[in-house]
Amino acid sequence: MSEPLIAASRHLADRLRPLAFSKAAFTYLPLDYAREPHELYLSRFGKGPKKVVFLGMNPGPFGMAQTGVPFGEVASVRDWMGISTPVGKPDKEHPKRPVQGFDCPKSEVSGRRLWGLFAERYPKAGDFFKDHFVLNYCPLVWMSETGANLTPDKLPASEMEEVEEACLEHLAASIKELQPEWLIGVGGYAEERLKEAAARSGLSAKLGRVLHPSPASPAANRGWAEAATKQLVAQGVWKV
């Protein structure tokens, strides 16, 4: 059932909400202001068990930061998943990084690539989610004073300890609920976190990874969908 995923998500938000970050002038928590579409995603598609669970890192500015859905590029969430609900605002919003929800005119490239591949293989979202699910490791978005995105490695390790503990606990609980055969990291960072969380959950799933679809990756820009498909087929996750 999806209710445990919603309970775990709310518990994670409660743990992360009070935390402060000295190098981040702005911190967004989509689990709060985009809770409605996030929980609709969990309730509609998060019923386990799943064959494959994919894991991303943290929200992109035009993806989950807008829609509350992992890698949540607006068009993919609205048109393929059929989710389009009101989204609120973070407590403190950067003028250059407004949260516009499903009215956001910009496209999250990573999300467009990831969900685009899944939609091409499974034209109906329900067919994909029957055996697959996508989670994000950490739901926080950090920004500098200028609005530049800050990745977790740019923040002091001491401030990240509590974040890591909360996110690992949440991921382990989600894995235990979804009981996947495969855990696939979208990038090396996510694969490492899956390894740790799987050990905590006591589940002996098979681990793998795919190339991250970020436009910052030259390899991803040379045909991400083809590369990711080859990796999934080679690992035995998908059939040709």
Secondary structure as UniProt FT lines:
FT   HELIX           3..16
FT   TURN            17..18
FT   TURN            22..23
FT   STRAND          26..28
FT   HELIX           30..33
FT   HELIX           35..45
FT   STRAND          52..56
FT   TURN            61..63
FT   HELIX           64..67
FT   TURN            70..71
FT   HELIX           74..75
FT   HELIX           76..80
FT   TURN            95..96
FT   HELIX           101..103
FT   HELIX           109..121
FT   HELIX           125..129
FT   TURN            130..131
FT   STRAND          132..136
FT   STRAND          141..143
FT   TURN            145..146
FT   STRAND          149..150
FT   HELIX           152..154
FT   HELIX           157..178
FT   STRAND          182..186
FT   HELIX           188..201
FT   STRAND          206..210
FT   TURN            215..216
FT   HELIX           218..221
FT   TURN            222..223
FT   HELIX           224..235
//
